[in-house]
Amino acid sequence: MTRGPDFIIAGAAKSATTWLQQSLQASPDIWMPDPELHFFSRTYEAGFPSYLRHFADAPPGALTGEKSNSYLTMPEAAGRIHRHLPGVRLVFQLRDPVARAYSDYCMLFRRGEVDGDVARHLDPDRAAQGRFLADGCYADHLERFIALFGAEPILVLLYEDVRRAPERQLRLLAAHVGHSGALAPPLTERVKDARAAAVPRPLRRLLAPLRPVLDPIRGTAPLRALRGMVARPYRYPPLDPVLRSEIADFYKPQIARLAVLTGIDPAAWGSRA
């Protein structure tokens, strides 16, 4: 019978959790499905056996895990995970919440899902309950997991340490999830780079009906060359310094509670988005 994962990387979004996942996957005795499953947050009604099927191809004896950033912020996810996987090890990598909120906004702006009015989406007086700000209320979200699992099976890492000390970051993660073998070197480049050139949105919308034909050959040399001809560096609406300061003030109570909950003093968070 297929067993569930040994560990779950459960957030936060826009905090280099894909870097954690892919660095772990480079080690042959750690197995994780590539996509985010979002089972405990978005597809729970499909039933737990449907979730376990994602781990059926794991090699015998391999340490198994998954990554779904929505588990941190979906209120029901903590209870569902505890119900089915009470012994699972949990990992959260957190980022300066001001920078995280702006990065999340830029991602949806890049996709054409939000407009260029940054204040409308990030002003605490107008958008405190919206996705961009609410998802960075880490203390609120982590309290749900700590109340159910206790502190011992939970590891909290900081995004800022990925660049400062990547080997140490990966060693902490591996030790927490129970991996004692040699680790592959961590990835040295960004997994997702918002600064990379992109095909302009109007052209993407025009090409959308052709995706079923183009996606299977997008890695071929002719398609890469064609993309290189039309892709342009992306320009994002800037985050006004006054608004940045207001967002930082909004998060101060959360950061203070987070320090008490986890023992981590996020001194690296300078709120520079």
GUBAGU-674176 format. One record per residue: residue in one letter; chain; x, y, z of N, C-alpha, C, CB in turn. Coordinates in steps of 0.05 Angstrom, whole numbers. Each point is the difference from the previous one (the first is absolute). Glycine has a CB too. Example, Ala and Ser with C-alpha at 12.3 -4.5 7.8 and 13.67 -1.06 7.14 Angstrom:
# GUBAGU-674176
(atom "A" "A" (264 -114 156) (-18 24 0) (18 24 0) (-38 -23 25));
(atom "S" "A" (31 44 -39) (16 24 1) (-15 22 14) (24 -13 -43));
# end
This chain:
# GUBAGU-674176
(atom "M" "A" (17 -24 0) (-17 24 0) (18 25 0) (-37 -25 25));
(atom "T" "A" (30 44 -42) (15 25 -2) (-3 16 26) (-6 1 -50));
(atom "R" "A" (28 8 61) (-1 16 24) (2 30 -7) (21 -38 26));
(atom "G" "A" (-29 54 -7) (1 29 -4) (28 11 2) (-46 3 17));
(atom "P" "A" (49 23 -22) (27 12 1) (12 1 28) (-13 26 -40));
(atom "D" "A" (39 -26 41) (14 3 25) (1 30 9) (28 -40 -11));
(atom "F" "A" (-29 58 -9) (1 28 6) (-16 16 -20) (46 -6 21));
(atom "I" "A" (-54 30 -13) (-14 18 -17) (13 28 2) (-43 -27 5));
(atom "I" "A" (50 39 -27) (8 28 -1) (-26 15 -5) (48 -9 -17));
(atom "A" "A" (-58 24 37) (-27 11 -1) (-1 30 -3) (-13 -38 29));
(atom "G" "A" (34 51 -38) (-1 28 -5) (25 14 10) (-50 -1 4));
(atom "A" "A" (52 27 -9) (-20 18 -11) (5 4 -30) (-6 22 45));
(atom "A" "A" (-16 -13 -59) (3 6 -28) (19 23 -4) (-46 -17 -8));
(atom "K" "A" (60 17 -15) (20 21 -7) (22 2 21) (-36 25 -23));
(atom "S" "A" (44 -48 33) (21 -1 21) (21 -21 -7) (-32 15 34));
(atom "A" "A" (36 -22 -59) (21 -18 -10) (-5 -29 10) (32 38 -1));
(atom "T" "A" (-57 -46 5) (-5 -28 7) (6 -18 -23) (-34 15 33));
(atom "T" "A" (31 -6 -57) (7 -17 -23) (30 -6 -1) (-39 19 -26));
(atom "W" "A" (55 1 35) (29 -5 3) (5 -22 20) (9 48 -12));
(atom "L" "A" (-23 -48 34) (3 -21 20) (-7 -27 -13) (-11 32 37));
(atom "Q" "A" (-12 -33 -50) (-9 -25 -12) (20 -11 -21) (-47 15 8));
(atom "Q" "A" (55 2 -26) (18 -10 -21) (28 -6 10) (-26 27 -32));
(atom "S" "A" (35 -14 52) (25 -7 12) (-2 -27 14) (11 48 7));
(atom "L" "A" (-33 -54 6) (-3 -26 12) (-3 -22 -21) (-22 21 39));
(atom "Q" "A" (7 -15 -61) (-4 -20 -21) (26 -8 -14) (-46 19 -6));
(atom "A" "A" (66 -3 8) (26 -7 -12) (13 -23 14) (5 47 -14));
(atom "S" "A" (-13 -53 38) (11 -23 15) (-17 -25 -7) (16 30 38));
(atom "P" "A" (-3 -52 -46) (-14 -23 -10) (-18 -14 20) (37 -6 -31));
(atom "D" "A" (-31 9 57) (-16 -14 20) (-22 17 12) (40 -28 10));
(atom "I" "A" (-46 51 -23) (-23 17 8) (-18 2 -25) (27 26 35));
(atom "W" "A" (-53 -32 -30) (-19 0 -23) (-23 18 6) (13 -47 -12));
(atom "M" "A" (-19 65 -7) (-23 18 3) (-13 3 -28) (22 25 38));
(atom "P" "A" (-48 -25 -39) (-13 6 -26) (6 28 -8) (-37 -33 10));
(atom "D" "A" (39 38 -36) (7 27 -9) (-21 21 5) (27 -22 -34));
(atom "P" "A" (-53 16 27) (-20 22 3) (-8 4 30) (-16 -11 -46));
(atom "E" "A" (7 34 52) (-13 5 26) (-27 -14 -1) (24 45 7));
(atom "L" "A" (-29 -62 13) (-24 -16 0) (-25 15 10) (29 -40 7));
(atom "H" "A" (-24 58 12) (-22 16 12) (-24 -18 9) (14 38 -30));
(atom "F" "A" (-8 -62 38) (-22 -18 7) (-15 9 25) (25 -37 -20));
(atom "F" "A" (-11 44 41) (-13 7 25) (-12 27 0) (33 -29 23));
(atom "S" "A" (-28 44 -45) (-11 27 -2) (-21 3 -22) (43 17 18));
(atom "R" "A" (-40 -31 -40) (-17 6 -23) (-14 -25 -11) (30 37 -11));
(atom "T" "A" (-20 -61 14) (-13 -23 -12) (-6 -22 20) (24 10 -42));
(atom "Y" "A" (-28 -2 67) (-5 -19 22) (-24 -18 -5) (21 33 31));
(atom "E" "A" (-40 -22 -45) (-25 -16 -5) (5 -24 -17) (-26 42 4));
(atom "A" "A" (49 -43 -18) (7 -23 -17) (6 -25 17) (17 31 -34));
(atom "G" "A" (-12 -28 60) (5 -23 17) (30 -6 4) (-43 -18 -15));
(atom "F" "A" (50 9 39) (28 -5 7) (13 -20 -18) (-11 11 46));
(atom "P" "A" (-3 -33 -55) (14 -18 -18) (10 13 -26) (-29 -36 18));
(atom "S" "A" (14 56 -27) (10 14 -24) (26 15 5) (-48 5 -15));
(atom "Y" "A" (51 4 39) (25 14 8) (23 -20 1) (-26 34 27));
(atom "L" "A" (21 -57 -15) (21 -20 3) (10 -10 -27) (-20 -14 43));
(atom "R" "A" (4 14 -63) (8 -9 -27) (23 16 -11) (-46 -15 -8));
(atom "H" "A" (49 40 18) (22 17 -10) (28 -11 10) (-31 39 -1));
(atom "F" "A" (31 -56 21) (25 -10 11) (5 -30 -7) (-6 32 37));
(atom "A" "A" (-11 -43 -55) (3 -28 -8) (26 -6 -14) (-50 -2 -3));
(atom "D" "A" (61 22 -11) (25 -5 -15) (25 5 16) (-26 13 -41));
(atom "A" "A" (24 -7 66) (24 5 16) (16 -26 3) (-24 36 25));
(atom "P" "A" (50 -35 -29) (17 -25 3) (-2 -11 28) (31 17 -36));
(atom "P" "A" (-29 -43 39) (0 -12 27) (23 12 17) (-20 -42 -19));
(atom "G" "A" (13 49 43) (19 11 19) (6 29 -3) (19 -44 0));
(atom "A" "A" (-30 57 -20) (5 28 -4) (-15 17 21) (8 -8 -50));
(atom "L" "A" (4 30 57) (-14 20 17) (-18 16 -19) (39 3 34));
(atom "T" "A" (-65 -1 -26) (-19 13 -18) (-11 26 12) (-12 -45 -19));
(atom "G" "A" (6 63 1) (-12 25 9) (-16 13 -22) (37 6 33));
(atom "E" "A" (-49 16 -27) (-14 17 -20) (2 29 9) (-31 -38 -13));
(atom "K" "A" (25 56 -7) (0 28 5) (-26 12 -10) (50 2 -3));
(atom "S" "A" (-65 11 21) (-25 14 -8) (-2 25 17) (-23 -43 -14));
(atom "N" "A" (29 66 3) (1 25 16) (-27 9 10) (39 13 -27));
(atom "S" "A" (-60 -23 15) (-27 9 9) (-7 -12 27) (-14 4 -48));
(atom "Y" "A" (28 -24 57) (-7 -12 26) (4 20 23) (13 -45 -18));
(atom "L" "A" (7 62 16) (5 19 22) (-24 19 4) (48 -2 -10));
(atom "T" "A" (-60 11 -11) (-20 21 2) (-29 -9 -1) (33 29 -20));
(atom "M" "A" (-38 -54 11) (-27 -11 -1) (-8 -9 28) (6 -14 -48));
(atom "P" "A" (-26 27 61) (-5 -6 28) (-6 -30 6) (-18 46 3));
(atom "E" "A" (6 -60 -22) (-7 -28 5) (23 -19 -3) (-46 11 -15));
(atom "A" "A" (67 -3 2) (21 -18 -8) (14 -13 24) (7 27 -41));
(atom "A" "A" (-1 -11 62) (15 -11 23) (-15 -24 13) (20 46 8));
(atom "G" "A" (-46 -42 -4) (-16 -22 12) (-2 -24 -18) (-26 34 24));
(atom "R" "A" (24 -30 -50) (-1 -23 -18) (26 -15 -1) (-34 25 -27));
(atom "I" "A" (56 -11 27) (26 -13 0) (3 -16 26) (20 36 -29));
(atom "H" "A" (-27 -24 51) (3 -14 26) (-18 -25 1) (11 43 22));
(atom "R" "A" (-34 -41 -34) (-19 -23 1) (11 -24 -15) (-38 32 2));
(atom "H" "A" (51 -27 -24) (10 -23 -17) (30 -6 4) (-35 13 -33));
(atom "L" "A" (50 7 40) (29 -3 3) (10 11 26) (5 2 -51));
(atom "P" "A" (-13 -12 73) (7 12 26) (30 0 6) (-44 -14 16));
(atom "G" "A" (59 -4 -29) (29 -1 5) (17 13 -20) (-9 -42 22));
(atom "V" "A" (-3 57 -41) (16 12 -21) (17 22 10) (-36 -12 -32));
(atom "R" "A" (59 17 20) (17 22 6) (-7 24 -18) (38 -32 14));
(atom "L" "A" (-40 55 -2) (-9 24 -14) (22 20 -3) (-46 -8 17));
(atom "V" "A" (47 21 -40) (21 20 -6) (-14 25 -10) (35 -36 -10));
(atom "F" "A" (-27 59 21) (-9 26 -10) (24 18 -5) (-44 -5 26));
(atom "Q" "A" (45 16 -49) (21 19 -6) (-14 27 -4) (31 -35 -22));
(atom "L" "A" (-23 55 38) (-14 25 1) (18 22 -10) (-28 -16 39));
(atom "R" "A" (15 36 -50) (15 23 -12) (-10 26 13) (6 -25 -44));
(atom "D" "A" (10 45 44) (-9 27 8) (-28 4 -11) (48 18 2));
(atom "P" "A" (-68 -15 14) (-27 1 -10) (-6 23 -19) (-14 -23 41));
(atom "V" "A" (28 45 -38) (-4 23 -18) (10 -8 -28) (5 33 38));
(atom "A" "A" (19 -44 -39) (12 -9 -25) (-17 -22 -12) (46 14 15));
(atom "R" "A" (-55 -32 2) (-16 -23 -10) (-26 10 -13) (19 -29 35));
(atom "A" "A" (-33 48 -22) (-25 11 -11) (5 13 -27) (-17 7 47));
(atom "Y" "A" (37 9 -49) (6 14 -25) (7 -20 -22) (15 41 26));
(atom "S" "A" (1 -61 -19) (8 -20 -19) (-25 -16 -10) (45 -4 22));
(atom "D" "A" (-63 -2 -4) (-24 -14 -8) (-17 17 -18) (0 -24 43));
(atom "Y" "A" (-2 50 -37) (-14 19 -17) (12 1 -28) (-13 27 40));
(atom "C" "A" (40 -25 -41) (14 1 -26) (-5 -25 -16) (35 29 20));
(atom "M" "A" (-36 -52 -7) (-6 -25 -15) (-27 1 -14) (28 -25 33));
(atom "L" "A" (-48 34 -18) (-27 2 -12) (-2 22 -21) (-20 -19 42));
(atom "F" "A" (35 41 -37) (2 21 -21) (12 -11 -25) (4 35 36));
(atom "R" "A" (17 -50 -33) (13 -12 -23) (-19 -18 -16) (44 1 24));
(atom "R" "A" (-62 -15 -9) (-19 -17 -13) (-24 15 -12) (14 -36 31));
(atom "G" "A" (-16 61 -25) (-23 16 -9) (-25 -3 17) (18 -5 -44));
(atom "E" "A" (-15 -5 70) (-23 -5 17) (-6 24 18) (11 -48 -2));
(atom "V" "A" (7 67 5) (-5 24 16) (10 24 -17) (4 -25 44));
(atom "D" "A" (-15 49 -37) (8 24 -14) (24 13 13) (-48 7 -14));
(atom "G" "A" (56 16 3) (24 13 10) (-3 19 23) (15 -4 -45));
(atom "D" "A" (-39 4 58) (-5 16 23) (10 -15 25) (-41 22 -22));
(atom "V" "A" (66 -18 29) (12 -15 22) (-15 5 26) (45 3 -23));
(atom "A" "A" (-52 22 28) (-12 7 26) (-27 -14 3) (23 44 -1));
(atom "R" "A" (-38 -47 -20) (-26 -13 2) (3 -29 10) (-17 29 -37));
(atom "H" "A" (40 -42 31) (4 -28 7) (17 -3 25) (-3 -11 -48));
(atom "L" "A" (18 31 56) (19 -3 22) (-4 20 23) (32 -18 -33));
(atom "D" "A" (-49 37 31) (-5 19 21) (-15 -14 23) (-2 39 -33));
(atom "P" "A" (14 -40 57) (-13 -14 22) (-28 10 7) (45 -9 18));
(atom "D" "A" (-50 35 -23) (-26 11 6) (-21 -10 -19) (22 40 19));
(atom "R" "A" (-14 -49 -43) (-19 -9 -20) (1 -29 -7) (4 45 -18));
(atom "A" "A" (19 -58 24) (4 -28 -10) (10 -19 22) (8 20 -45));
(atom "A" "A" (-12 -14 70) (11 -17 22) (-9 -28 -2) (2 40 28));
(atom "Q" "A" (-27 -45 -38) (-11 -27 -1) (5 -13 -26) (-35 14 32));
(atom "G" "A" (48 0 -51) (6 -12 -26) (23 -19 1) (-18 41 -21));
(atom "R" "A" (22 -55 0) (20 -21 -2) (28 11 6) (-28 -24 -33));
(atom "F" "A" (35 46 22) (28 9 1) (9 6 28) (-5 19 -45));
(atom "L" "A" (-12 -6 61) (8 7 27) (-7 -23 20) (-7 48 -11));
(atom "A" "A" (-16 -60 8) (-9 -20 19) (19 -24 0) (-47 15 -6));
(atom "D" "A" (57 -22 -17) (18 -24 -2) (26 4 16) (-20 -11 -44));
(atom "G" "A" (28 36 49) (24 5 16) (-4 2 29) (17 23 -39));
(atom "C" "A" (-42 -28 49) (-5 0 29) (9 -26 12) (-39 32 -6));
(atom "Y" "A" (65 -37 6) (11 -26 7) (-8 -10 27) (38 12 -29));
(atom "A" "A" (-38 5 49) (-7 -9 27) (-28 -12 1) (30 36 19));
(atom "D" "A" (-49 -23 -32) (-27 -11 -1) (0 -27 -12) (-19 46 -4));
(atom "H" "A" (33 -50 -18) (0 -25 -14) (14 -22 15) (-2 25 -43));
(atom "L" "A" (26 -19 54) (16 -20 13) (-13 -9 26) (41 19 -20));
(atom "E" "A" (-56 -2 33) (-13 -8 25) (-19 -24 -4) (2 48 15));
(atom "R" "A" (-14 -50 -38) (-18 -23 -5) (16 -26 0) (-30 30 -27));
(atom "F" "A" (54 -29 15) (16 -25 -1) (12 -6 27) (10 10 -48));
(atom "I" "A" (0 10 62) (12 -5 26) (-20 -11 20) (33 36 -9));
(atom "A" "A" (-57 -26 7) (-21 -9 19) (-6 -30 -4) (-20 46 0));
(atom "L" "A" (23 -56 -25) (-7 -28 -6) (24 -18 2) (-36 16 -29));
(atom "F" "A" (59 -7 19) (24 -18 -2) (20 5 22) (-7 0 -49));
(atom "G" "A" (5 23 63) (22 7 19) (23 12 -16) (-14 -36 32));
(atom "A" "A" (34 44 -18) (23 14 -13) (20 -19 -12) (-7 37 32));
(atom "E" "A" (11 -61 -21) (22 -17 -8) (0 -8 -29) (0 -17 46));
(atom "P" "A" (-22 9 -58) (1 -8 -28) (0 23 -20) (-22 -42 14));
(atom "I" "A" (24 66 -5) (-2 24 -17) (27 14 -2) (-49 5 12));
(atom "L" "A" (58 -1 -37) (25 15 -5) (-8 26 -15) (28 -43 -2));
(atom "V" "A" (-18 65 13) (-5 26 -13) (27 10 -10) (-40 10 30));
(atom "L" "A" (42 -5 -56) (24 10 -12) (-6 28 -11) (16 -46 -12));
(atom "L" "A" (5 61 6) (-3 27 -11) (10 0 -29) (5 20 46));
(atom "Y" "A" (-21 -8 -63) (7 3 -28) (27 14 -4) (-49 2 -11));
(atom "E" "A" (54 18 28) (24 16 -3) (25 -17 4) (-26 40 15));
(atom "D" "A" (24 -63 -1) (23 -17 4) (7 -17 -24) (-11 0 48));
(atom "V" "A" (-7 -2 -68) (5 -15 -24) (24 12 -14) (-48 -12 -5));
(atom "R" "A" (49 38 3) (23 13 -13) (24 2 18) (-32 26 -28));
(atom "R" "A" (27 -21 54) (22 5 18) (15 -26 7) (-25 39 19));
(atom "A" "A" (11 -61 -15) (12 -25 9) (-15 -24 -11) (17 23 42));
(atom "P" "A" (-17 -27 -68) (-17 -21 -12) (7 -28 10) (-4 29 -40));
(atom "E" "A" (29 -35 44) (8 -27 9) (-11 -6 28) (41 2 -29));
(atom "R" "A" (-39 18 46) (-10 -3 27) (-31 -3 0) (39 27 18));
(atom "Q" "A" (-52 -11 -35) (-29 -2 -3) (-9 -28 -7) (-1 48 -13));
(atom "L" "A" (15 -60 -6) (-7 -27 -10) (7 -21 21) (7 15 -47));
(atom "R" "A" (15 -11 62) (6 -19 21) (-21 0 22) (49 6 -10));
(atom "L" "A" (-58 18 18) (-21 2 20) (-25 -15 -9) (19 44 16));
(atom "L" "A" (-26 -40 -41) (-24 -12 -11) (3 -31 -1) (-9 41 -27));
(atom "A" "A" (32 -50 17) (4 -29 -2) (0 -13 28) (27 7 -41));
(atom "A" "A" (-14 5 60) (0 -11 27) (-29 -2 12) (47 18 7));
(atom "H" "A" (-62 3 -12) (-28 1 10) (-17 -22 -12) (5 49 7));
(atom "V" "A" (-2 -54 -32) (-18 -20 -13) (11 -29 3) (-15 35 -32));
(atom "G" "A" (39 -38 44) (10 -26 6) (19 -12 -21) (-41 -7 23));
(atom "H" "A" (54 25 -39) (18 -10 -20) (29 2 11) (-31 15 -37));
(atom "S" "A" (44 -38 38) (27 -1 12) (22 -5 -21) (-21 -17 42));
(atom "G" "A" (14 13 -67) (20 -5 -20) (12 26 -11) (-24 -42 -12));
(atom "A" "A" (41 38 -8) (13 23 -13) (-21 15 -17) (45 -24 -1));
(atom "L" "A" (-43 50 2) (-19 17 -16) (14 10 -25) (-23 14 42));
(atom "A" "A" (8 -12 -63) (10 13 -24) (3 30 6) (-23 -34 -30));
(atom "P" "A" (42 47 16) (3 29 5) (-26 14 -6) (49 -2 -11));
(atom "P" "A" (-56 23 26) (-25 15 -5) (2 14 -26) (-7 6 49));
(atom "L" "A" (-17 0 -60) (-1 16 -25) (14 27 4) (-43 -23 -13));
(atom "T" "A" (56 32 -7) (15 25 2) (-13 24 -14) (41 -27 4));
(atom "E" "A" (-63 21 -19) (-14 22 -13) (-29 1 8) (31 -4 -39));
(atom "R" "A" (-44 26 33) (-28 3 6) (-16 -20 -16) (6 49 10));
(atom "V" "A" (-26 -62 4) (-17 -18 -14) (-20 15 -17) (5 -33 37));
(atom "K" "A" (-16 55 -25) (-19 17 -15) (10 28 2) (-40 -31 9));
(atom "D" "A" (47 43 -31) (11 27 1) (-19 20 -12) (46 -19 -4));
(atom "A" "A" (-58 36 21) (-19 20 -10) (13 21 -17) (-27 -8 41));
(atom "R" "A" (53 9 -41) (14 20 -16) (5 -10 -28) (22 18 41));
(atom "A" "A" (-27 -43 -46) (5 -12 -27) (-18 12 -21) (15 -42 22));
(atom "A" "A" (-5 43 -46) (-16 11 -22) (-24 -18 -4) (41 20 -22));
(atom "A" "A" (-63 -8 13) (-25 -15 -4) (-13 9 -26) (-6 -5 50));
(atom "V" "A" (-10 -13 -61) (-16 7 -23) (-22 20 8) (9 -45 -22));
(atom "P" "A" (-12 67 8) (-20 20 7) (-28 -12 3) (27 35 -23));
(atom "R" "A" (-42 -25 43) (-27 -11 5) (-18 0 -24) (6 15 46));
(atom "P" "A" (-8 6 -62) (-18 -2 -23) (6 -23 -19) (-5 50 3));
(atom "L" "A" (31 -55 -7) (8 -22 -17) (-6 -27 13) (36 29 -20));
(atom "R" "A" (-32 -31 47) (-7 -24 14) (-30 -7 -3) (37 9 32));
(atom "R" "A" (-54 12 -29) (-28 -5 -3) (-7 -9 -29) (-9 35 36));
(atom "L" "A" (23 -23 -55) (-5 -8 -28) (8 -29 -5) (7 48 -14));
(atom "L" "A" (14 -57 27) (10 -27 -4) (-13 -21 17) (43 20 -12));
(atom "A" "A" (-60 -11 32) (-12 -19 19) (-14 -23 -14) (-5 38 31));
(atom "P" "A" (-11 -34 -52) (-13 -23 -13) (19 -20 -11) (-38 30 -10));
(atom "L" "A" (63 -22 5) (20 -18 -12) (16 -15 20) (2 30 -39));
(atom "R" "A" (-7 -26 65) (16 -12 21) (2 -31 -2) (-13 38 29));
(atom "P" "A" (-10 -52 -35) (2 -29 -3) (20 -9 -21) (-47 -3 15));
(atom "V" "A" (51 19 -36) (19 -7 -21) (29 9 7) (-37 4 -33));
(atom "L" "A" (39 20 45) (26 12 6) (14 -12 24) (-16 41 -21));
(atom "D" "A" (1 -47 42) (12 -9 26) (18 -25 -4) (-40 19 24));
(atom "P" "A" (32 -39 -39) (17 -24 -2) (27 6 -14) (-41 -27 -1));
(atom "I" "A" (43 49 -14) (25 6 -15) (13 26 10) (-19 -25 -40));
(atom "R" "A" (10 35 63) (10 26 9) (30 -1 6) (-45 10 18));
(atom "G" "A" (56 -34 -12) (28 -2 6) (18 -4 -24) (-13 -18 43));
(atom "T" "A" (2 17 -67) (16 -4 -24) (14 25 -8) (-31 -35 -15));
(atom "A" "A" (53 32 0) (17 23 -7) (-16 21 -16) (39 -30 0));
(atom "P" "A" (-56 23 -20) (-14 21 -14) (-19 16 18) (3 -29 -41));
(atom "L" "A" (-17 15 59) (-18 15 18) (15 17 19) (-33 -37 -3));
(atom "R" "A" (56 28 14) (16 17 18) (10 24 -15) (13 -41 26));
(atom "A" "A" (-5 38 -51) (10 22 -16) (-22 20 -5) (34 -29 -21));
(atom "L" "A" (-58 19 15) (-23 18 -6) (-7 15 26) (-17 -31 -36));
(atom "R" "A" (17 17 58) (-7 14 26) (21 21 6) (-22 -41 17));
(atom "G" "A" (47 35 -22) (21 20 5) (-3 25 -17) (30 -37 12));
(atom "M" "A" (-42 35 -35) (-4 23 -17) (-22 19 10) (16 -28 -38));
(atom "V" "A" (-37 16 52) (-23 17 8) (0 6 30) (-25 -21 -38));
(atom "A" "A" (40 6 54) (-1 4 29) (13 26 7) (0 -49 7));
(atom "R" "A" (-11 62 13) (11 26 9) (2 0 31) (-21 24 -40));
(atom "P" "A" (40 -9 51) (2 2 30) (-27 11 10) (50 7 -2));
(atom "Y" "A" (-58 -17 25) (-26 8 11) (4 24 18) (-17 -47 -3));
(atom "R" "A" (-2 66 1) (0 23 17) (-24 -1 18) (24 28 -34));
(atom "Y" "A" (-19 -27 60) (-21 -3 20) (-6 28 12) (13 -48 10));
(atom "P" "A" (-38 53 -2) (-6 25 14) (16 1 26) (-46 1 -20));
(atom "P" "A" (60 22 25) (17 1 24) (-17 2 26) (35 22 -28));
(atom "L" "A" (-22 -31 49) (-13 2 27) (9 26 13) (-1 -51 5));
(atom "D" "A" (-17 69 -2) (7 26 12) (11 -3 28) (-37 21 -27));
(atom "P" "A" (58 -7 34) (13 -2 27) (-20 5 23) (43 13 -21));
(atom "V" "A" (-61 6 17) (-20 5 21) (-18 -24 4) (1 49 -10));
(atom "L" "A" (-10 -61 -12) (-17 -23 2) (15 -24 12) (-26 16 -40));
(atom "R" "A" (52 -18 32) (16 -22 12) (1 3 30) (27 -2 -42));
(atom "S" "A" (-23 26 52) (1 5 28) (-26 -7 14) (34 36 -8));
(atom "E" "A" (-57 -30 -5) (-26 -6 11) (-4 -30 2) (-18 43 -19));
(atom "I" "A" (27 -57 -2) (-3 -29 1) (18 -12 22) (-10 -1 -50));
(atom "A" "A" (34 12 53) (18 -10 22) (-13 4 27) (40 11 -29));
(atom "D" "A" (-53 12 33) (-14 5 26) (-23 -20 3) (12 49 -3));
(atom "F" "A" (-25 -55 -18) (-22 -20 2) (10 -27 10) (-23 24 -38));
(atom "Y" "A" (47 -31 30) (10 -27 7) (15 -1 27) (3 -9 -49));
(atom "K" "A" (2 32 61) (16 -1 25) (-12 -18 22) (15 46 -12));
(atom "P" "A" (-41 -45 17) (-11 -18 21) (3 -29 -8) (-32 35 12));
(atom "Q" "A" (30 -42 -37) (3 -27 -9) (29 -10 4) (-37 7 -34));
(atom "I" "A" (56 11 27) (28 -8 3) (7 -4 29) (11 25 -42));
(atom "A" "A" (-22 -8 60) (6 -3 28) (-11 -27 11) (-1 50 5));
(atom "R" "A" (-23 -57 -13) (-12 -25 8) (15 -24 -12) (-44 22 4));
(atom "L" "A" (54 -18 -29) (15 -22 -13) (25 -6 16) (-18 14 -45));
(atom "A" "A" (32 7 55) (24 -4 15) (-5 -16 25) (18 43 -18));
(atom "V" "A" (-41 -38 31) (-8 -15 24) (-6 -29 -7) (-17 42 21));
(atom "L" "A" (2 -46 -43) (-9 -27 -7) (24 -18 -8) (-43 20 -15));
(atom "T" "A" (62 -9 0) (21 -16 -12) (27 3 12) (-26 3 -41));
(atom "G" "A" (30 19 57) (27 5 10) (18 13 -20) (-6 -37 30));
(atom "I" "A" (-4 43 -54) (16 12 -21) (-3 30 1) (-5 -41 -29));
(atom "D" "A" (28 55 28) (-1 29 -1) (7 7 -29) (13 6 49));
(atom "P" "A" (-32 1 -65) (5 4 -29) (14 27 -5) (-40 -28 -11));
(atom "A" "A" (64 31 21) (14 25 -3) (7 6 -29) (19 -6 46));
(atom "A" "A" (-20 -15 -63) (6 4 -28) (-22 15 -15) (28 -42 2));
(atom "W" "A" (-51 45 11) (-22 12 -14) (1 30 2) (-28 -40 10));
(atom "G" "A" (39 52 -31) (2 29 0) (-22 13 -16) (48 -6 4));
(atom "S" "A" (-68 -9 -13) (-23 10 -14) (9 15 -25) (-25 3 43));
(atom "R" "A" (44 -14 -57) (8 12 -26) (-11 -18 -22) (43 21 20));
(atom "A" "A" (-65 -13 -31) (-13 -17 -21) (15 2 -26) (-45 6 22));
# end
